[in-house]
Amino acid sequence: MTAAAKKVAVIGASGFAGGELLRFLLSHPGIEVVLAASSSGSGAALSDTHPALRGLTNLSLDKVPSPGAWPQLDLVFLCLPHGASRDLVPTLPAEAKVIDLGGDFRLQDAAAFASFYGCEPPPAALQTTFVYGLAEVAAAGEIAAARRIANPGCFASACILALAPLLERGLIEPRVIIDAKTGSSGSGAKPSASTQHAGRVNSLYAYKSYAHQHLPEIRQALAKLAPGWGEELVLQAHSTPLVRGIFATVYAQLKPGISIAVVDAAFHEYYAAQPFIRLADHSSPNTNWSRGSNFVDIGWVSQGRELTVFASLDNLGKGAAGQAVQNMNLMFGLPQTTGLWHAGGVI
Ligand SMILES: NC(=O)c1ccc[n+]([C@@H]2O[C@H](COP(=O)([O-])OP(=O)(O)OC[C@H]3O[C@@H](n4cnc5c(N)ncnc54)[C@H](OP(=O)(O)O)[C@@H]3O)[C@@H](O)[C@H]2O)c1
């Protein structure tokens, strides 16, 4: 560890997103994790909760500090259920930057937040201190200059990245249908009827029709790229027997006269400088390719004016912890690939 290592805390460290974040951070060359905490933290070894981290850290899993009792920190990661970050952020040390992996600060529209999350939105004065942290579509320098980041949702990341080059160049009609699938780790570490093995391993079902909380997030991000866009977008989420992985299939219609060569150029040019976007051109990616990594794999196929785009990522990688580290790197002026430049498992 260098003397200049940035000191960070992970709150919600016992969960899936927090655990995955620690996996990335403990091998990051510019970071020292000084606190791992959750509401039930008892001071026992962190590796008791996450045995995969054994040998890499002597940290304990502690309780969340009271206001005024926080250690000196450069950045705090929040990996908490909806509503918890909204309440915790005002108590954090003022000098610490914040990256929230949950949804509390992603939506600018308070009414949409209340409707889709079913809980009280953060005050506008607090929400507006957060920048939406999807580096591939953000304005130049926007994330580097931010003190607080709302880390995007997993479905939202895949869907926005599948559509961004097409919208930026005005290549598709406004009606878009997204059929998106997730693995069970997207629901967090606490066992429930929808995540237990027996109920999940042979099943596939749709959920939250017209009501998924990532729908307004996708609309908000797309409207920023192409004003007025997103109202005609449909998102249908499905649970699959996977543990990790998001796979979004996006059905769109090309505007008259737009050829597949124009689509090819749009994807290649838009993502030319983006290290974590890999293009599979006219074929489907596979969730195996990005599992455990921060990569997003995007492919597309067409017939006449019909265009189908596929985007695949790891919900805990680019969909959560990997993306949070990418944002942290940008906020600390580091290359965005630092600590993230590795493939997932080959199978
Ligand atoms: N899982 C994913 O694929 C994914 C992807 C993108 C974003 N996210 C978002 O990331 C956040 C965490 O998700 P997750 O899947 O990691 O959930 P999780 O596995 O259920 O973990 C939640 C963590 O929050 C802690 N916690 C709960 N209430 C708390 C409170 N009031 N104060 C302090 N700690 C508290 C829990 O610890 P205790 O058990 O000790 O309470 C646990 O460490 C959620 O907002 C989720 O939407 C998750």
The ligand as a Gaussian input file, in Angstrom:
#p B3LYP/6-31G(d) Opt

LIG

0 1
 N      -27.352000      -7.384000      -6.157000
 C      -27.194000      -6.746000      -7.296000
 O      -26.980000      -7.354000      -8.355000
 C      -27.249000      -5.240000      -7.344000
 C      -26.946000      -4.604000      -8.544000
 C      -26.996000      -3.205000      -8.623000
 C      -27.379000      -2.487000      -7.500000
 N      -27.704000      -3.136000      -6.357000
 C      -28.127000      -2.328000      -5.214000
 O      -27.134000      -2.377000      -4.204000
 C      -27.764000      -2.302000      -2.926000
 C      -27.322000      -3.517000      -2.123000
 O      -27.748000      -4.669000      -2.832000
 P      -27.298000      -6.135000      -2.402000
 O      -27.788000      -7.027000      -3.460000
 O      -25.894000      -6.142000      -1.990000
 O      -28.212000      -6.336000      -1.084000
 P      -27.920000      -7.308000       0.142000
 O      -27.119000      -8.463000      -0.290000
 O      -29.253000      -7.550000       0.774000
 O      -27.037000      -6.414000       1.129000
 C      -27.559000      -5.305000       1.800000
 C      -26.540000      -4.819000       2.806000
 O      -27.068000      -3.684000       3.473000
 C      -26.945000      -3.876000       4.910000
 N      -28.003000      -3.091000       5.538000
 C      -29.340000      -3.224000       5.405000
 N      -29.968000      -2.211000       6.051000
 C      -28.983000      -1.438000       6.577000
 C      -28.976000      -0.243000       7.335000
 N      -30.123000       0.390000       7.674000
 N      -27.783000       0.286000       7.713000
 C      -26.613000      -0.344000       7.397000
 N      -26.561000      -1.479000       6.678000
 C      -27.736000      -2.002000       6.268000
 C      -27.044000      -5.363000       5.077000
 O      -26.417000      -5.734000       6.264000
 P      -27.180000      -6.370000       7.499000
 O      -27.585000      -7.727000       7.050000
 O      -26.174000      -6.364000       8.574000
 O      -28.349000      -5.472000       7.753000
 C      -26.204000      -5.830000       3.884000
 O      -24.838000      -5.686000       4.198000
 C      -29.278000      -2.259000      -3.177000
 O      -29.721000      -0.934000      -3.178000
 C      -29.413000      -2.837000      -4.564000
 O      -30.541000      -2.379000      -5.262000
 C      -27.619000      -4.488000      -6.236000

